[in-house]
Amino acid sequence: MDKNKKFALGIVKRLRKTKFQAYFAGGCVRDMVMKKTPGDYDITTNATPKQIRRLFKKTVFVGAQFGTVLVIENGIPFEVTTFRSGRGNKFSGDPKEDALNRDFTVNGLLYDPMKRRVIDYCDGRSDINKRLIRCIGDPLRCFKQDRLRPLRAVRFACALNFKIEKGTFGAIKKFKDEIKKVSKERIRSELVELLTGKNPYSGIKLLDETGLLAAILPEVETLKGVQQPPKFHPEGDVFVHTMLLLKRLKNADPILSFACLLHDIGKPATYEKSDRIRFNNHDRVGARIAEEILERLRFSNEEIKKIVYCIDNHMRVMNATKMREATLKRMFLEDTFLTELELHKLDCMASHSDLKIYKFLKKKYAEFKKRPVAPKPLLDGYEIMNLGFRQGPIIGKIQKELTNLQLERKIRSKTKAKEWVCRKWKKKNA
């Protein structure tokens, strides 16, 4: 028995010992039926949140409206939720009513770990066998209970490689605009799960087919029909290119995933046709648009900074073979470099398939890693000013160029650095 299951069983036993009902519920039961090892175990019970908190030493009240308490056992959090009700009152004393008020049949299964049996009130096992995501009961009623559920249906379909049942699919299309009333944090969480999973391509495709894409990410929708120069993009318009890129993406982190999705988001706004189709400064414009999208979705400042940086700089690698050694090394030292390199590879594979620059950078980076250079500045700002310079932008310019010379191993001592500064910058300063 795995460790998580052992502690979850202990929670059920403790609840049962005090005369409460308790079962494993939701995704963990679905995974067990599918012969997979669950990543975590959720528990449902007729004990109220207050009663749950009295029974266990370490708890965190995380969902007042849903009656959810985190019970911490050996440092592992387990969601313990009071039976849900479809009536006006918050909670129910009936496991069947709880199951029938969950979202999809595949998530409506309960498991009695004491008797080792699955309890199926909603034909969940049948839909698992058919590989279908189906709402429990009337789909529109199901979605009205929680407006995030249409997006969750798409996410589960992709994660499990299931299809969405016809009635549920139709209801999503009717209900799509209601997703705008859901908190941006919850939408972001689902999108992150979708794009960092094993099939982000299918996820965006399903969002598009259901109409949810236009409701959640209208900027991505505008990529459709934006033609590109055939010489560099024989695959088709910007949306087609982005989808082909996502097709090659699998189990990536959020930074790479959203950089891939949004890397060409600036092309519709910069489209122009002269001698050929051009998108001048689409990287800069795209970075600004991406920042607005990520802020809207309540990403953290650090995540926004990294994703936007990758988009803003995704074209610079095209000049890698002409870069100074110092410029290359500066790029290698940035914490987003490997993400940028992977984005470049995927970008190329989704268009012209020319990986010469990628291979060049890969080789150079491997050489750099053998003897990494992150030099300590030979001269600080005060030392430069003592050479006869006033405080201001010139100090930063001198330090930047001096660092380049250090990276290229052309200047290695403080004495040589001072000589170079006086020789090259005194006249400019005057």
Buried (B, 14 or more C-beta within 10 A) or exposed (E): EEEBBEBBBBBBEBBBEEEBBBBBBBBBBBBBBBEEEBEBBBBBBBBBBEBBBEBBEEBEEEEEEBBBBBBBBEEBBBBBBBBBBEEEEBBBEBBEBBBBBBBBBBBBBBBBBEEEEBBBBBBBBEBBEBEBBBBBBEBBEBBEBEBBBBBBBBBBBBBBEBBBBEEBBBBBEBBBEBBEEBEBEBBBBBBBBBBBBEBBBBBBBBBBBBBBBBBBBEBBBBBBEBEBEEEEBEBBBBBBBBBBBBBBBEEBBBBBBBBBBBBBBBBBBBBEEEEEBBBEEBBBBBBBBBBEBBEBBBBEEEBBBBBBBBBBBBBBBEEBEEBEBBBBBBBBEBEBBEBBBBBBBBBBBBBEEEEEBBEBBEEBBEEBEEEEBEBEBBBEBEBBBEBEBEEEEBBEEBBEBBBBBBBBEEBEEEEEBBEBBEEEBEEEBE
